[in-house]
Structure formats: structure tokens, C-alpha cells
Amino acid sequence: MKIRQQFVSNSSSSNFCIFGIETTTDVIKTLFPHAFDTKIMVGCNHKFDRTTQKFCGECGQSAYKECQGNVHTFANSLMDGCIAKPGYYDEYFIGIDVQSKPLTKELQQNLEAFDTLIEQKFGQRCCFLIKE
Ligand SMILES: [Zn+2]
């Protein structure tokens, strides 16, 4: 993982370019205790009595399913349009995907706002994370 401090032109060899931070599961769990919570959700949208029937009569899905509260949901809750990609081991990259986005004034403003948000939450500034 190459870490750059400034905007670079997208090279075709890079397949990953986000403006954000690299962090770990432990840090996320400490700062956001519910980021990895398991959620119970309905298995399908059909209507039936889920207190007595384990499976849907129409489509056969379980009445309820367990969903791991994943880090994508967590990242999206930080700011619209940001992503988190699991890296090796327990590393996560939280930021805004700038791989194919033109650097408009709007994007620049979003990056600045995101940087401020990340600094408030994680105590570190964002940088450009590029994987080549
Ligand atoms: Zn169903």
C-alpha cells in the first residue's frame, strides 16, 4: 500500500484510490462499539405470521435472518459515499472512493468535510491511499 499526501493522476495500474485513513477492527470497535453488531432482519418481504412460522410459505426463506452489521454500513453512516474495504488481516480503509471521480469543486468540498469528520472521530487526518 502506497500512501500519498497529494492528489495524483489515476494510473491504470492502481486499482484502489481512496481519500481516507487506514485503521483496524480494534480501533473501530473501540470508537464505534456497535459497528459490528449482529442484526436480526426479516428473511423476505412476504407477509406471514413470523411468530409461528419458521419459513415463508411463498418463497421458502427463513422468517428471520441474522445479518452481521458490516463495516460498509458503518462507513456509509459516517458520510454518504464513503467506503471501507477490508484489507489483509484486520485492516480497514475508510474513506471516499476517488478512483474514477473527476476532481470537481464539489468533490474537493466533500473531501475537506470528510477529513474534518474523520479527524474528529479518529483523531487523524486523511490522506490518499493508493494500492498498486
Ligand atoms: Zn417470502
Residues whose N, C-alpha, C, O or C-beta is under 5 A from the ligand:
A	BS01	ZN	C44 N45 H46 C56 E58 C59 G60 Q61
